Amino acid sequence: MKNKFTRDIQVEAASIEEDVLTFSVASAEPYERNDERHGTYYEVLTISEEAIDFSRLVDQRCPFLFEHDTSKQLGVVEKAYIADGKLYVAVRFSSGFEAQEVLADIKSGIRRNTSIRLLGR
């Protein structure tokens, strides 16, 4: 079974156009972690074309979930790309009530954090 890790980051929208929000989901900035096996350590992600599997991040195949819950899909990732040492995604939000409510909160600055789940090898 693959290990699952999450990393919380602040949403700093690169752009918002209609119901598509583009923002960074990963960077190479050190992130402090603490677990029973390793104690406190700093995780540093490798952000490069070679290190990231983009196969699910195209053609709207990657769901955008609320709190990593597969039953709460808010939208889909339309595209992903690397710029300025960060991984960016463009997410199209669903027209459903819950998705539009979350999008409105992001636009107004109420929701400022996001989390990405990384699958360990």
DSSP file (Angstrom, degrees, kcal/mol; ACC not computed):
  #  RESIDUE AA STRUCTURE BP1 BP2  ACC     N-H-->O    O-->H-N    N-H-->O    O-->H-N    TCO  KAPPA ALPHA  PHI   PSI    X-CA   Y-CA   Z-CA
    1    1 A M              0   0    0      0, 0.0     2,-0.2     0, 0.0   120,-0.0   0.000 360.0 360.0 360.0 139.0    0.0    0.0    0.0
    2    2 A K        -     0   0    0      1,-0.1     2,-0.2   119,-0.0   119,-0.1  -0.524 360.0-115.6 -78.0 144.2    1.3    3.5   -0.8
    3    3 A N        -     0   0    0     -2,-0.2   117,-3.5     1,-0.0     2,-0.5  -0.536  26.2-143.3 -74.4 145.7    1.8    6.0    2.0
    4    4 A K  E     +A  119   0A   0    115,-0.2     2,-0.3    -2,-0.2   115,-0.2  -0.958  21.2 177.0-115.6 129.1   -0.4    9.0    1.8
    5    5 A F  E     -A  118   0A   0    113,-2.4   113,-3.0    -2,-0.5     2,-0.3  -0.931  12.9-153.4-125.5 149.7    0.9   12.4    2.9
    6    6 A T  E     -A  117   0A   0     -2,-0.3     2,-0.4   111,-0.2   111,-0.2  -0.917   3.1-164.1-121.3 154.7   -0.8   15.8    2.8
    7    7 A R  E     -A  116   0A   0    109,-1.6   109,-2.1    -2,-0.3     2,-0.4  -0.979  11.3-148.6-137.9 121.4    0.7   19.2    2.5
    8    8 A D  E     +A  115   0A   0     -2,-0.4     2,-0.3   107,-0.2   107,-0.2  -0.740  23.2 169.7 -92.4 137.2   -1.2   22.3    3.4
    9    9 A I  E     -A  114   0A   0    105,-2.9   105,-3.0    -2,-0.4     2,-0.3  -0.956  37.2-100.0-141.0 160.8   -0.5   25.5    1.5
   10   10 A Q  E     -A  113   0A   0     -2,-0.3     2,-0.7   103,-0.2   103,-0.3  -0.632  36.6-122.1 -79.6 137.1   -2.0   29.0    1.2
   11   11 A V        +     0   0    0    101,-4.4     2,-0.5    -2,-0.3    14,-0.1  -0.722  34.2 173.2 -81.1 115.6   -4.1   29.6   -1.9
   12   12 A E        -     0   0    0     -2,-0.7    12,-0.5    12,-0.2   100,-0.0  -0.870  29.0-138.6-121.6  95.0   -2.7   32.5   -3.8
   13   13 A A  E     -B   23   0B   0     -2,-0.5    10,-0.3     1,-0.2     3,-0.2  -0.279  16.7-164.4 -61.5 128.4   -4.7   32.6   -7.0
   14   14 A A  E    S-     0   0B   0      8,-3.0     2,-0.3     1,-0.4     9,-0.2   0.828  78.9 -16.4 -75.7 -34.5   -2.6   33.2  -10.1
   15   15 A S  E     -B   22   0B   0      7,-1.5     7,-2.8     2,-0.0     2,-0.4  -0.965  52.3-154.0-165.0 153.4   -5.9   34.0  -11.8
   16   16 A I  E     +B   21   0B   0     -2,-0.3     2,-0.5     5,-0.2     5,-0.2  -0.972  18.2 173.0-131.5 117.5   -9.7   33.5  -11.5
   17   17 A E  E >   -B   20   0B   0      3,-2.6     3,-2.6    -2,-0.4     2,-0.2  -0.966  63.7 -55.9-127.7 114.6  -11.7   33.5  -14.7
   18   18 A E  T 3  S-     0   0    0     -2,-0.5    74,-0.0     1,-0.3     0, 0.0  -0.367 123.2 -16.9  52.5-116.7  -15.4   32.6  -14.3
   19   19 A D  T 3  S+     0   0    0     -2,-0.2    74,-3.1    74,-0.1     2,-0.5   0.111 116.7  98.4-104.9  21.7  -15.4   29.2  -12.6
   20   20 A V  E <   -BC  17  92B   0     -3,-2.6    -3,-2.6    72,-0.2     2,-0.5  -0.948  51.3-170.9-112.7 121.7  -11.7   28.4  -13.3
   21   21 A L  E     -BC  16  91B   0     70,-2.5    70,-3.0    -2,-0.5     2,-0.5  -0.944   5.0-161.6-112.1 126.8   -9.2   29.1  -10.5
   22   22 A T  E     +BC  15  90B   0     -7,-2.8    -8,-3.0    -2,-0.5    -7,-1.5  -0.940  27.6 145.2-109.5 126.8   -5.5   28.8  -11.2
   23   23 A F  E     -BC  13  89B   0     66,-2.2    66,-2.5    -2,-0.5     2,-0.3  -0.978  49.7 -91.8-155.6 163.4   -3.2   28.4   -8.2
   24   24 A S  E     + C   0  88B   0    -12,-0.5    64,-0.3    -2,-0.3   -12,-0.2  -0.616  30.9 175.1 -80.9 136.3    0.0   26.8   -6.9
   25   25 A V  E     +     0   0B   0     62,-3.1     2,-0.3     1,-0.3    63,-0.2   0.490  65.9  21.0-116.8  -9.6   -0.4   23.4   -5.2
   26   26 A A  E     + C   0  87B   0     61,-1.2    61,-2.7    19,-0.0    -1,-0.3  -0.986  56.6 171.5-158.6 147.6    3.3   22.5   -4.6
   27   27 A S  E     - C   0  86B   0     -2,-0.3    18,-0.6    59,-0.2    59,-0.2  -0.926  44.2-110.3-146.6 171.9    6.7   24.1   -4.4
   28   28 A A  S    S+     0   0    0     57,-0.8    58,-0.1    -2,-0.3     3,-0.1   0.333  73.4 127.1 -87.7   6.8   10.2   23.2   -3.4
   29   29 A E  S    S-     0   0    0      1,-0.1    16,-0.3    15,-0.1    -2,-0.2  -0.446  73.2-101.6 -63.5 134.5   10.0   25.2   -0.2
   30   30 A P        -     0   0    0      0, 0.0     2,-0.4     0, 0.0    14,-0.2  -0.313  37.7-159.7 -58.4 139.5   10.9   23.1    2.8
   31   31 A Y  E     -F   43   0C   0     12,-2.2    12,-2.9    -3,-0.1     2,-0.3  -0.989  16.0-126.0-127.0 122.7    7.9   21.9    4.8
   32   32 A E  E     +F   42   0C   0     -2,-0.4     2,-0.3    10,-0.2    10,-0.2  -0.512  33.6 178.0 -73.8 130.1    8.2   20.8    8.4
   33   33 A R  E     -F   41   0C   0      8,-3.4     8,-2.3    -2,-0.3     2,-0.3  -0.863  13.9-165.5-125.6 160.8    6.8   17.4    9.1
   34   34 A N  E     +F   40   0C   0     -2,-0.3     2,-0.3     6,-0.2     6,-0.2  -0.934  17.7 155.7-149.0 124.2    6.7   15.2   12.2
   35   35 A D  E  >  -F   39   0C   0      4,-1.8     4,-2.4    -2,-0.3    -2,-0.0  -0.952  50.8-107.7-143.9 167.0    5.9   11.5   12.4
   36   36 A E  T  4 S+     0   0    0     -2,-0.3    -1,-0.1     1,-0.2     4,-0.1   0.855 114.6  47.6 -62.8 -37.1    6.6    8.6   14.8
   37   37 A R  T  4 S+     0   0    0      1,-0.2    -1,-0.2     2,-0.1    -3,-0.0   0.903 128.3  18.4 -74.4 -42.6    9.1    6.9   12.4
   38   38 A H  T  4 S-     0   0    0      1,-0.3    -2,-0.2     3,-0.0    -1,-0.2   0.528  89.1-146.7-109.9  -8.1   11.3    9.9   11.5
   39   39 A G  E  <  -F   35   0C   0     -4,-2.4    -4,-1.8     2,-0.0     2,-0.4  -0.499  63.6 -10.9  72.2-146.9   10.5   12.5   14.2
   40   40 A T  E    S+F   34   0C   0     -6,-0.2     2,-0.3    -2,-0.1    -6,-0.2  -0.739  80.8 147.3 -89.3 132.3   10.7   16.1   13.0
   41   41 A Y  E     -F   33   0C   0     -8,-2.3    -8,-3.4    -2,-0.4     2,-0.5  -0.955  44.9-108.7-154.0 168.5   12.1   16.7    9.5
   42   42 A Y  E     -F   32   0C   0     -2,-0.3     2,-0.4   -10,-0.2   -10,-0.2  -0.927  24.2-151.1-109.5 126.4   11.8   18.9    6.5
   43   43 A E  E     -F   31   0C   0    -12,-2.9   -12,-2.2    -2,-0.5     2,-0.5  -0.798  10.7-170.6 -93.2 134.2   10.3   17.6    3.3
   44   44 A V        -     0   0    0     -2,-0.4     2,-0.2   -14,-0.2   -16,-0.1  -0.980  12.4-146.3-127.1 118.6   11.4   19.2    0.1
   45   45 A L        -     0   0    0    -18,-0.6     2,-0.7    -2,-0.5   -19,-0.0  -0.549  12.5-128.5 -82.9 146.6    9.5   18.3   -3.1
   46   46 A T        -     0   0    0     -2,-0.2     2,-0.9     5,-0.1    -1,-0.0  -0.868  22.0-163.7 -93.6 116.3   11.3   18.1   -6.4
   47   47 A I        +     0   0    0     -2,-0.7     2,-0.3    38,-0.1   -19,-0.1  -0.844  39.3 114.8-105.9  98.4    9.3   20.3   -8.9
   48   48 A S  S  > S-     0   0    0     -2,-0.9     4,-1.3     1,-0.1     3,-0.3  -0.980  75.7-106.6-156.6 161.4   10.3   19.3  -12.4
   49   49 A E  T  4 S+     0   0    0     -2,-0.3     5,-0.2     1,-0.2     3,-0.1   0.852 120.8  50.5 -59.4 -35.2    8.9   17.7  -15.5
   50   50 A E  T  4 S+     0   0    0      1,-0.2    -1,-0.2     3,-0.1    -3,-0.0   0.800 111.3  46.6 -74.6 -29.3   10.8   14.5  -14.8
   51   51 A A  T  4 S+     0   0    0     -3,-0.3     2,-0.5     2,-0.0    -1,-0.2   0.654 102.0  70.1 -90.0 -16.9    9.6   14.2  -11.1
   52   52 A I  S  < S-     0   0    0     -4,-1.3     2,-1.0    -3,-0.1    -5,-0.0  -0.880  71.3-140.0-111.0 131.4    5.9   14.8  -11.6
   53   53 A D        +     0   0    0     -2,-0.5     3,-0.5     1,-0.1     4,-0.1  -0.779  22.4 177.3 -87.3 104.4    3.5   12.4  -13.3
   54   54 A F    >   +     0   0    0     -2,-1.0     3,-1.2    -5,-0.2    -1,-0.1   0.443  51.3 102.7 -86.0  -0.5    1.3   14.7  -15.4
   55   55 A S  T 3  S+     0   0    0      1,-0.3     3,-0.4     2,-0.2    -1,-0.2   0.814  88.8  36.4 -59.2 -33.9   -0.7   11.8  -16.9
   56   56 A R  T 3  S+     0   0    0     -3,-0.5    -1,-0.3     1,-0.2     5,-0.2   0.529 104.6  72.9 -93.2  -5.9   -3.8   12.3  -14.7
   57   57 A L  S <  S+     0   0    0     -3,-1.2     2,-0.3     4,-0.1    -1,-0.2   0.135  90.6  69.0 -96.0  21.0   -3.5   16.1  -14.6
   58   58 A V  S >  S+     0   0    0     -3,-0.4     3,-1.4    21,-0.1    21,-0.1  -0.880  87.2  27.3-130.9 164.2   -4.7   16.5  -18.2
   59   59 A D  T 3  S-     0   0    0     19,-0.5    -1,-0.1    -2,-0.3    19,-0.1   0.761 118.5 -75.6  57.8  29.4   -8.0   16.1  -20.0
   60   60 A Q  T 3  S+     0   0    0     17,-0.6    -1,-0.3    18,-0.3    18,-0.1   0.810  99.3 127.5  55.5  34.8  -10.1   16.7  -16.9
   61   61 A R    <   +     0   0    0     -3,-1.4    -4,-0.1    -5,-0.2    -2,-0.1   0.590  49.5  79.7 -94.2 -12.8   -9.3   13.3  -15.5
   62   62 A C  E    S-D   77   0B   0     15,-0.5    15,-2.8    -6,-0.1     2,-0.1  -0.857  76.1-140.8-100.4 115.7   -8.1   14.4  -12.1
   63   63 A P  E     -D   76   0B   0      0, 0.0     2,-0.6     0, 0.0    13,-0.3  -0.408   4.5-137.8 -73.0 150.4  -10.9   15.3   -9.7
   64   64 A F  E     -D   75   0B   0     11,-2.6    10,-2.8    28,-0.1    11,-1.4  -0.953  33.1-164.5-106.2 113.2  -10.6   18.3   -7.3
   65   65 A L  E     -D   73   0B   0     -2,-0.6     2,-0.6     8,-0.2     3,-0.3  -0.647  23.2-121.3-107.5 154.8  -12.0   17.1   -4.0
   66   66 A F  E >  S-D   69   0B   0      6,-2.3     3,-1.9     3,-0.6     6,-0.2  -0.852  96.6 -16.4 -91.1 120.3  -13.2   18.7   -0.8
   67   67 A E  T 3  S-     0   0    0     -2,-0.6    -1,-0.2     1,-0.3     3,-0.1   0.818 118.7 -68.4  53.9  36.9  -11.1   17.5    2.2
   68   68 A H  T 3  S+     0   0    0     -3,-0.3     2,-0.7     1,-0.2    -1,-0.3   0.669  96.2 144.4  61.1  18.8   -9.7   14.5    0.1
   69   69 A D  E X   -D   66   0B   0     -3,-1.9     3,-2.2     3,-0.2    -3,-0.6  -0.803  43.0-156.2 -94.3 114.5  -13.2   13.0    0.1
   70   70 A T  E 3  S+     0   0B   0     -2,-0.7     3,-0.3     1,-0.3    -1,-0.1   0.650  93.4  60.1 -66.4 -14.3  -14.0   11.2   -3.1
   71   71 A S  E 3  S+     0   0B   0      1,-0.2     2,-0.3    -5,-0.1    -1,-0.3   0.485  99.3  61.4 -88.9  -1.5  -17.7   11.6   -2.6
   72   72 A K  E <   +     0   0B   0     -3,-2.2    -6,-2.3    -6,-0.2     2,-0.5  -0.585  67.4 171.7-124.4  68.9  -17.3   15.4   -2.5
   73   73 A Q  E     -D   65   0B   0     -2,-0.3    -8,-0.2    -3,-0.3    26,-0.2  -0.688  11.0-179.7 -82.3 123.0  -15.9   16.4   -5.9
   74   74 A L  E     -     0   0B   0    -10,-2.8    20,-3.6    -2,-0.5     2,-0.3   0.654  60.8 -51.4 -94.1 -19.5  -15.9   20.2   -6.4
   75   75 A G  E     -DE  64  93B   0    -11,-1.4   -11,-2.6    18,-0.3     2,-0.3  -0.950  60.1 -80.7 176.1-159.2  -14.5   20.2   -9.9
   76   76 A V  E     -DE  63  92B   0     16,-2.0    16,-2.6    -2,-0.3     2,-0.7  -0.970  33.0-111.1-136.7 151.6  -11.7   18.9  -12.2
   77   77 A V  E     -DE  62  91B   0    -15,-2.8   -17,-0.6    -2,-0.3   -15,-0.5  -0.741  28.8-174.4 -80.0 118.9   -8.2   19.9  -12.9
   78   78 A E  E     -     0   0B   0     12,-3.4   -19,-0.5    -2,-0.7   -18,-0.3   0.844  64.9 -11.3 -83.8 -36.6   -8.1   21.2  -16.4
   79   79 A K  E     - E   0  90B   0     11,-1.1    11,-2.5   -21,-0.1     2,-0.3  -0.988  54.9-155.3-158.1 161.7   -4.4   21.6  -16.7
   80   80 A A  E     + E   0  89B   0     -2,-0.3     2,-0.3     9,-0.2     9,-0.2  -0.991  20.5 161.5-140.0 145.7   -1.2   21.6  -14.7
   81   81 A Y  E     - E   0  88B   0      7,-2.1     7,-3.4    -2,-0.3     2,-0.4  -0.984  34.2-114.3-158.7 163.5    2.1   23.2  -15.4
   82   82 A I  E     + E   0  87B   0     -2,-0.3     2,-0.3     5,-0.2     5,-0.2  -0.892  37.3 158.9-106.6 133.9    5.4   24.3  -13.7
   83   83 A A  E >   - E   0  86B   0      3,-2.1     3,-1.9    -2,-0.4    -2,-0.1  -0.965  66.0  -0.7-151.9 138.3    6.3   28.0  -13.4
   84   84 A D  T 3  S-     0   0    0     -2,-0.3     3,-0.1     1,-0.3    -1,-0.0   0.828 128.9 -56.5  52.9  37.1    8.7   29.8  -11.1
   85   85 A G  T 3  S+     0   0    0      1,-0.2   -57,-0.8   -58,-0.1     2,-0.3   0.646 116.8 105.8  73.6  14.9    9.6   26.5   -9.4
   86   86 A K  E <   -CE  27  83B   0     -3,-1.9    -3,-2.1   -59,-0.2     2,-0.6  -0.909  69.9-123.9-125.9 153.8    6.0   25.7   -8.4
   87   87 A L  E     -CE  26  82B   0    -61,-2.7   -62,-3.1    -2,-0.3   -61,-1.2  -0.875  33.0-167.7 -94.4 122.6    3.4   23.3   -9.7
   88   88 A Y  E     -CE  24  81B   0     -7,-3.4    -7,-2.1    -2,-0.6     2,-0.3  -0.830   6.7-165.9-109.8 149.0    0.2   25.1  -10.7
   89   89 A V  E     -CE  23  80B   0    -66,-2.5   -66,-2.2    -2,-0.3     2,-0.6  -0.973  14.9-145.3-129.1 149.4   -3.2   23.7  -11.5
   90   90 A A  E     -CE  22  79B   0    -11,-2.5   -12,-3.4    -2,-0.3   -11,-1.1  -0.974  24.2-165.2-110.9 117.6   -6.2   25.3  -13.2
   91   91 A V  E     -CE  21  77B   0    -70,-3.0   -70,-2.5    -2,-0.6     2,-0.6  -0.903  12.7-151.5-111.2 126.8   -9.4   23.9  -11.6
   92   92 A R  E     -CE  20  76B   0    -16,-2.6   -16,-2.0    -2,-0.5   -72,-0.2  -0.868  22.4-139.8 -94.1 121.3  -12.8   24.2  -13.2
   93   93 A F  E     - E   0  75B   0    -74,-3.1   -18,-0.3    -2,-0.6   -74,-0.1  -0.547  17.5-110.6 -82.3 145.3  -15.4   24.3  -10.4
   94   94 A S        -     0   0    0    -20,-3.6    -1,-0.1    -2,-0.2   -19,-0.0  -0.246  19.1-124.2 -64.2 158.0  -18.7   22.4  -10.7
   95   95 A S  S    S+     0   0    0      4,-0.1    -1,-0.1     5,-0.1   -20,-0.1   0.457  75.8 118.2 -83.5  -1.0  -21.9   24.4  -11.0
   96   96 A G  S  > S-     0   0    0    -22,-0.1     4,-2.4     1,-0.1     5,-0.2  -0.217  78.7-110.6 -65.3 157.9  -23.2   22.6   -8.0
   97   97 A F  H  > S+     0   0    0      1,-0.2     4,-2.3     2,-0.2     5,-0.2   0.919 114.2  48.1 -56.5 -51.6  -24.1   24.5   -4.8
   98   98 A E  H  > S+     0   0    0      1,-0.2     4,-2.1     2,-0.2    -1,-0.2   0.910 113.4  47.7 -61.2 -43.6  -21.3   23.2   -2.6
   99   99 A A  H  > S+     0   0    0      1,-0.2     4,-2.6     2,-0.2    -1,-0.2   0.913 113.0  47.8 -63.8 -43.2  -18.6   23.8   -5.3
  100  100 A Q  H  X S+     0   0    0     -4,-2.4     4,-2.3     1,-0.2    -1,-0.2   0.841 109.7  53.9 -67.8 -33.1  -19.9   27.4   -5.9
  101  101 A E  H  X S+     0   0    0     -4,-2.3     4,-1.9    -5,-0.2    -1,-0.2   0.920 111.1  45.0 -65.5 -44.4  -20.1   28.0   -2.2
  102  102 A V  H  X S+     0   0    0     -4,-2.1     4,-2.2     2,-0.2    -2,-0.2   0.918 112.8  51.4 -65.8 -43.5  -16.4   27.0   -1.8
  103  103 A L  H  X S+     0   0    0     -4,-2.6     4,-2.8     1,-0.2    -2,-0.2   0.912 109.0  50.7 -60.1 -43.2  -15.4   29.0   -4.9
  104  104 A A  H  X S+     0   0    0     -4,-2.3     4,-1.9     1,-0.2    -1,-0.2   0.894 109.9  50.7 -62.2 -39.7  -17.2   32.1   -3.5
  105  105 A D  H  <>S+     0   0    0     -4,-1.9     5,-2.0     2,-0.2     6,-1.2   0.877 111.1  48.5 -65.9 -37.4  -15.3   31.7   -0.2
  106  106 A I  H ><5S+     0   0    0     -4,-2.2     3,-1.2     4,-0.2    -2,-0.2   0.942 111.0  50.0 -65.6 -47.4  -12.0   31.4   -2.0
  107  107 A K  H 3<5S+     0   0    0     -4,-2.8    -2,-0.2     1,-0.3    -1,-0.2   0.853 112.5  47.2 -60.4 -35.1  -12.7   34.5   -4.1
  108  108 A S  T 3<5S-     0   0    0     -4,-1.9    -1,-0.3    -5,-0.2    -2,-0.2   0.482 116.0-113.2 -88.0  -2.0  -13.6   36.5   -1.0
  109  109 A G  T < 5S+     0   0    0     -3,-1.2    -3,-0.2    -4,-0.5    -2,-0.1   0.540  85.5 116.1  86.1   6.6  -10.6   35.4    0.9
  110  110 A I  S   <S+     0   0    0     -5,-2.0     2,-0.7    -6,-0.2    -4,-0.2   0.937  75.1  46.9 -73.7 -47.2  -12.4   33.3    3.5
  111  111 A R        +     0   0    0     -6,-1.2    -2,-0.2    -9,-0.2    -1,-0.2  -0.867  65.2 157.1 -96.5 118.0  -10.9   30.0    2.5
  112  112 A R        +     0   0    0     -2,-0.7  -101,-4.4    -3,-0.1     2,-0.4   0.501  46.9  71.9-119.8  -8.2   -7.2   30.5    2.1
  113  113 A N  E     +A   10   0A   0   -103,-0.3     2,-0.3  -105,-0.0  -103,-0.2  -0.844  48.6 179.3-115.9 149.4   -5.7   27.1    2.5
  114  114 A T  E     -A    9   0A   0   -105,-3.0  -105,-2.9    -2,-0.4     2,-0.4  -0.900  14.2-146.1-134.9 166.8   -5.6   24.0    0.3
  115  115 A S  E     -A    8   0A   0     -2,-0.3     2,-0.4  -107,-0.2  -107,-0.2  -0.998   3.4-157.0-137.6 139.4   -4.1   20.6    0.8
  116  116 A I  E     -A    7   0A   0   -109,-2.1  -109,-1.6    -2,-0.4     2,-0.5  -0.948  14.3-138.2-116.3 138.8   -2.6   18.3   -1.8
  117  117 A R  E     -A    6   0A   0     -2,-0.4     2,-0.5  -111,-0.2  -111,-0.2  -0.842  16.6-162.2 -98.3 128.5   -2.3   14.6   -1.2
  118  118 A L  E     -A    5   0A   0   -113,-3.0  -113,-2.4    -2,-0.5     2,-0.6  -0.913  11.8-139.4-109.2 133.1    0.9   13.0   -2.3
  119  119 A L  E     -A    4   0A   0     -2,-0.5  -115,-0.2  -115,-0.2     2,-0.1  -0.830  18.9-142.0 -94.1 120.5    1.2    9.3   -2.8
  120  120 A G              0   0    0   -117,-3.5  -117,-0.0    -2,-0.6    -1,-0.0  -0.332 360.0 360.0 -74.2 161.6    4.4    7.8   -1.5
  121  121 A R              0   0    0   -119,-0.1    -1,-0.1    -2,-0.1  -119,-0.0   0.446 360.0 360.0 -85.9 360.0    6.2    5.1   -3.4
